[in-house]
């Protein structure tokens, strides 16, 4: 009887956990300490900007539509550009399955337009310059002082600098990630890798997309 009660209580707690609203998580101190949105949770409500600077809510945008959302560091990152090109190549397959493809980065709408033109992209790119969505997904982290200095000088990044708990001004980026959700906003697949040089193979994404529809 006790065992049955404990199992019931555990299931109830799990249901309660995944039904609670997801609030923005604090910016992680580094890329190894992010707390990403997990499978079984739902796409959170968070604000973004489209190419024209209009506000878009990621939860509303994905409501009623299976979606593949990928977070990338910016159009200045060669690894991100390579991934964006790979996703463009498989977009026809994803569209045929009923998915929409959405890319999110801290780039401004103007920089997103440049990326779309340069790579001849046809899917949606959204600006998360204020990091509302990166924080809601638990992906935002402070880069090191060395990385901040290198990226702002050599890469000429104009991203907003954020204050760490110790009072330092640092660059904040999202850990590159891919999320696949169904029409109800439920996450079926997530790939989050602190090593920004490693991205999921296109074949993995198409396979995961097929499985998410079953």
C-alpha positions as CSV (number, residue, x, y, z in Angstrom):
1,X,0.0,0.0,0.0
2,X,2.8,2.3,1.0
3,X,4.7,1.6,-2.3
4,X,1.6,2.3,-4.3
5,X,1.1,5.6,-2.5
6,X,4.7,6.6,-3.1
7,X,4.4,5.8,-6.8
8,X,1.2,7.9,-7.1
9,X,2.9,10.8,-5.2
10,X,5.9,10.6,-7.5
11,X,3.7,10.7,-10.6
12,X,1.7,13.6,-9.2
13,X,4.9,15.6,-8.5
14,X,6.2,14.9,-12.0
15,X,3.0,16.1,-13.6
16,X,3.0,19.2,-11.4
17,X,6.6,19.9,-12.3
18,X,6.1,19.8,-16.0
19,X,2.8,21.8,-15.8
20,X,4.3,24.7,-13.9
21,X,5.0,27.8,-16.0
22,X,8.7,28.2,-17.0
23,X,10.3,31.4,-15.9
24,X,13.5,33.0,-17.2
25,X,16.5,31.4,-15.6
26,X,19.5,33.4,-14.4
27,X,22.4,33.8,-16.7
28,X,24.8,30.9,-16.0
29,X,28.3,31.8,-14.9
30,X,29.8,29.8,-17.8
31,X,28.7,27.5,-20.6
32,X,29.1,24.4,-18.5
33,X,26.5,25.5,-15.9
34,X,23.5,26.3,-18.1
35,X,20.2,24.7,-17.1
36,X,18.4,24.1,-20.4
37,X,14.8,23.4,-21.1
38,X,14.4,19.6,-21.2
39,X,12.3,17.0,-23.0
40,X,8.8,16.8,-21.7
41,X,8.6,20.6,-20.9
42,X,6.8,23.1,-23.1
43,X,8.0,26.1,-25.1
44,X,8.1,29.1,-22.7
45,X,6.6,32.5,-23.4
46,X,9.3,34.9,-24.3
47,X,9.8,37.9,-26.5
48,X,11.8,38.3,-29.7
49,X,12.1,40.7,-32.6
50,X,11.5,39.8,-36.2
51,X,13.5,41.2,-39.2
52,X,11.4,44.4,-39.1
53,X,11.8,45.0,-35.3
54,X,8.3,43.8,-34.4
55,X,7.8,41.9,-31.2
56,X,7.2,38.2,-31.5
57,X,6.4,35.7,-28.8
58,X,8.1,32.3,-29.3
59,X,5.3,30.4,-27.5
60,X,2.6,32.0,-29.7
61,X,4.7,31.5,-32.9
62,X,5.0,27.8,-32.2
63,X,1.5,27.2,-31.0
64,X,-0.4,24.8,-33.3
65,X,2.7,24.1,-35.4
66,X,5.4,21.5,-35.1
67,X,8.6,23.4,-34.8
68,X,12.4,23.1,-35.0
69,X,14.1,25.9,-33.1
70,X,17.8,26.4,-33.1
71,X,19.9,28.8,-31.1
72,X,23.1,30.1,-32.5
73,X,25.7,32.6,-31.4
74,X,25.5,35.0,-34.3
75,X,26.2,35.5,-38.0
76,X,29.8,36.3,-37.1
77,X,30.4,32.7,-36.0
78,X,31.7,30.3,-38.7
79,X,30.4,27.2,-37.0
80,X,26.9,28.8,-36.8
81,X,27.1,29.8,-40.5
82,X,28.0,26.2,-41.4
83,X,25.0,24.9,-39.4
84,X,22.6,27.5,-40.9
85,X,23.6,26.3,-44.4
86,X,23.1,22.6,-43.4
87,X,19.6,23.4,-42.1
88,X,18.8,25.3,-45.2
89,X,19.6,22.1,-47.2
90,X,17.2,20.0,-45.2
91,X,14.4,22.6,-44.8
92,X,12.4,21.1,-47.7
93,X,12.3,17.8,-45.9
94,X,11.2,19.5,-42.7
95,X,8.5,21.5,-44.4
96,X,7.2,18.3,-46.0
97,X,6.9,16.8,-42.6
98,X,4.9,19.9,-41.4
99,X,7.6,21.6,-39.4
100,X,8.6,25.2,-39.4
101,X,12.3,26.1,-38.9
102,X,13.2,29.0,-36.6
103,X,16.7,30.4,-35.9
104,X,17.3,32.5,-32.8
105,X,20.5,34.5,-31.9
106,X,21.5,37.7,-30.1
107,X,22.0,39.4,-33.5
108,X,20.0,42.6,-34.2
109,X,17.3,42.5,-36.9
110,X,19.7,44.3,-39.2
111,X,22.4,41.7,-38.8
112,X,19.8,38.9,-39.3
113,X,18.8,40.5,-42.7
114,X,22.5,40.4,-43.7
115,X,22.7,36.7,-42.7
116,X,19.6,35.8,-44.7
117,X,20.9,37.6,-47.8
118,X,24.5,36.3,-47.5
119,X,23.4,32.6,-47.1
120,X,20.2,32.9,-49.1
121,X,18.1,31.6,-46.2
122,X,14.3,31.0,-46.5
123,X,13.5,30.1,-42.9
124,X,12.7,32.4,-40.0
125,X,15.4,34.2,-38.1
126,X,14.6,36.1,-34.9
127,X,16.5,38.5,-32.8
128,X,17.1,37.8,-29.1
129,X,19.3,40.8,-28.5
130,X,17.8,41.2,-25.0
131,X,18.3,37.5,-24.3
132,X,14.7,37.0,-23.0
133,X,14.3,33.8,-24.9
134,X,17.8,32.5,-24.3
135,X,17.2,32.9,-20.6
136,X,13.8,31.4,-20.7
137,X,15.3,28.3,-22.4
138,X,18.1,28.3,-19.8
139,X,20.8,28.7,-22.4
140,X,22.3,32.1,-21.6
141,X,25.8,32.3,-20.1
142,X,28.5,34.8,-19.3
143,X,31.6,34.4,-21.5
144,X,35.0,34.7,-19.8
145,X,36.8,38.0,-19.5
146,X,39.3,36.8,-22.1
147,X,36.6,35.7,-24.5
148,X,34.6,38.9,-24.0
149,X,37.7,41.0,-24.8
150,X,38.6,38.9,-27.8
151,X,35.1,38.9,-29.3
152,X,34.5,42.6,-28.8
153,X,37.8,43.6,-30.2
154,X,38.7,41.2,-33.0
155,X,35.1,40.2,-33.9
156,X,33.9,43.8,-33.5
157,X,30.8,42.5,-31.7
158,X,28.4,45.3,-30.6
159,X,26.3,43.0,-28.4
160,X,25.2,44.5,-25.1
161,X,27.5,43.7,-22.1
162,X,25.9,42.3,-19.0
163,X,27.0,42.7,-15.4
164,X,28.1,39.5,-13.6
165,X,27.3,38.9,-9.9
166,X,30.8,40.1,-9.1
167,X,30.2,43.4,-11.0
168,X,32.2,42.7,-14.2
169,X,31.0,43.6,-17.6
170,X,30.8,40.5,-19.8
171,X,29.4,39.3,-23.1
172,X,26.5,36.9,-22.8
173,X,25.8,34.2,-25.5
174,X,23.4,31.3,-25.8
175,X,24.9,27.8,-25.8
176,X,24.1,26.5,-29.3
177,X,21.0,24.2,-29.1
178,X,18.3,22.6,-31.2
179,X,14.8,21.9,-29.9
180,X,12.0,20.0,-31.6
181,X,8.5,20.5,-30.4
182,X,5.0,19.3,-31.4
183,X,1.9,21.4,-32.2
184,X,1.2,21.6,-28.5
185,X,4.6,23.1,-27.7
186,X,5.8,20.0,-26.0
187,X,9.6,19.4,-26.4
188,X,10.4,15.9,-27.8
189,X,14.0,16.5,-28.6
190,X,16.8,18.8,-27.4
191,X,20.5,19.0,-28.3
192,X,22.5,21.4,-26.1
193,X,26.3,21.3,-26.4
194,X,28.6,23.7,-24.5
195,X,31.2,23.0,-27.1
196,X,30.2,25.5,-29.8
197,X,32.3,23.8,-32.4
198,X,30.1,20.7,-32.4
199,X,26.6,20.8,-33.9
200,X,24.1,18.0,-34.5
201,X,24.3,16.3,-37.9
202,X,21.4,17.1,-40.3
203,X,20.5,13.4,-40.4
204,X,20.0,13.4,-36.6
205,X,17.6,16.3,-36.8
206,X,15.5,14.8,-39.6
207,X,15.4,11.5,-37.8
208,X,14.4,13.2,-34.5
209,X,11.8,15.2,-36.4
210,X,10.2,12.0,-37.8
211,X,10.1,10.4,-34.4
212,X,8.5,13.5,-32.8
213,X,5.5,13.1,-35.1
214,X,4.8,9.6,-34.0
